[in-house]
Amino acid sequence: MSKIHILFPIGGIPLFQSNPNPSYDFVVTDIPFVLERRTDPDWTITVGNQSHYILAFAKSGKARYIVDNEQYDVQGGDILFFPQKLKRTAVSNPDEPWHFCSVAFGIAFLDENISAPLFSEWPLVNLSSHTNELAILFTELSLAWTGKKTGYLLKCRSLILDIIHIFINEQMIAARSNPPHFRAIEKVMHMMLENYQTTFTIEDLLSHTELSPSHFRLLFKRVAGQSITKYQNKIKINKAKDFLLSGSCNVTEAARKVGFEDVYYFSRLFKRITGVNPSSFLKKG
């Protein structure tokens, strides 16, 4: 597995380092172009004001980008992300001209204030640990775009989202790679997700780690972005919402399915987290 290295744009620490669990809520809209190109030794490009986001994957070779007087050296395996209106210049390495795939796409954010700033803080260049998977996805994307068979836009949007998902996960891993025992915390969080009907005590969770209670609480909040109690309650209420919206059970039954025997306490907690009581939520849904 390749080692991840990140080159951040000028402007400071990315938001996903200050927010351990950022919420990405968006859809891919228009796709102006999908391009695969083997460049010549004298290849160069200057982009002044593109209106779309760009993702590019270096299949092989080398290139150099200049952005805001900062130099970014690109080589095979790198994935590049360029936000809208980013001015940049690039030249191919004359001895090893780069071969790349790129796609331009628009995004409609479901919450502009939450998701849009996250995109502006993504790294420009990232050496991926999923090189083979990305190469396959970009190849599929190029073939789907070129063939333009029935449903090709759905296929292309789906592939772009798969690529973005890999990109996001790698940023999260890089941002979290410093805290020790990260994998133990992730394992505990996964256990809580799978067993949403169980109410775990701190002792239950600690038995799956080698941490002290205070250290565990500290690391859990750093990774999850909230306390153990809040995280556990959020899981339960989110699952209860699914049960209510599915029409498979009433409020009392939903409460019991997520581990609450006291429906009144469940209702108060539901309202505290969602802003509405479960009965109103059920009617609204």
CORRACOR-V635426 format. One record per backbone hydrogen bond with DSSP energy under -0.5 kcal/mol. CO is the residue of the C=O (numbers start at 1). NH is the residue of the N-H. If there is no record, write none. Layout:
CO,NH
CO,NH
//
This chain:
5,127
6,8
7,124
7,125
14,17
14,18
15,19
18,20
19,22
22,24
23,25
25,110
25,111
27,108
30,106
33,104
35,102
37,39
37,100
40,43
43,92
45,90
47,88
50,85
53,105
54,82
55,103
56,80
57,59
57,101
58,77
60,99
61,76
62,93
62,98
63,74
64,91
65,67
65,72
66,89
67,70
70,67
72,65
72,74
74,63
75,78
77,128
78,58
79,126
80,56
82,54
83,86
85,87
88,47
89,66
90,45
91,64
96,62
98,39
99,59
99,60
100,37
101,57
102,35
103,55
104,33
105,53
106,29
107,109
108,27
111,114
111,115
111,116
112,116
114,118
115,118
115,119
116,120
117,121
118,121
119,122
124,81
125,7
126,79
126,128
130,134
131,135
132,136
133,137
134,138
135,139
136,140
137,141
138,142
139,143
140,144
141,145
142,146
143,147
144,148
149,152
151,155
152,156
153,157
154,158
155,159
156,160
157,161
158,162
159,163
160,164
161,165
162,166
163,167
164,168
165,169
166,170
167,171
168,172
169,173
170,174
171,175
172,176
173,177
174,177
179,182
181,185
182,186
183,187
184,188
185,189
186,190
187,191
188,192
189,193
190,194
191,195
193,196
195,198
198,200
201,205
202,206
203,207
205,208
206,209
212,216
213,217
214,218
215,219
216,220
217,221
218,222
219,223
220,224
221,225
227,231
228,232
229,233
230,234
231,235
232,236
233,237
234,238
235,239
236,240
237,241
238,242
239,243
240,244
241,245
242,246
243,247
243,248
243,249
244,247
250,254
251,255
252,256
253,257
254,258
255,258
255,260
256,259
259,261
261,263
262,266
263,267
264,268
265,269
266,270
267,271
268,272
269,273
270,274
271,275
277,281
278,282
279,283
280,284
281,285
//
